[in-house]
Amino acid sequence: MHHCLFLLLWTGAQFGQTDTGELRLAVSDPSGLPIQSAVTLVSEANQLRQNLETEPQGTLVVKRLPFGIYHVDMQRDGFATFSGLI
């Protein structure tokens, strides 16, 4: 009986909600061509700072990111820097 209860509790925990999300970015130039670029994510509330880089296809996926407001900077030589809140 104890093993059955543990299995039920463990199974329920697998489908519970989490307090993290996923951020997906796609960076392209004005003509729509993908651009590999440096990305900085900062959240004062979550005490998080990450320096990342997009794939050569201009995409980036950040998983298990705590919910909150993030300041995003994207940089690439020869292009204007993007800076914004998400």
PyMOL commands that set and color helices and strands:
alter all, ss='L'
color gray80, all
select helices_A, chain A and resi 2-14
alter helices_A, ss='H'
color red, helices_A
select strands_A, chain A and resi 20-26+38-43+48-53+59-66+71-75+82-85
alter strands_A, ss='S'
color yellow, strands_A
deselect
rebuild
show_as cartoon
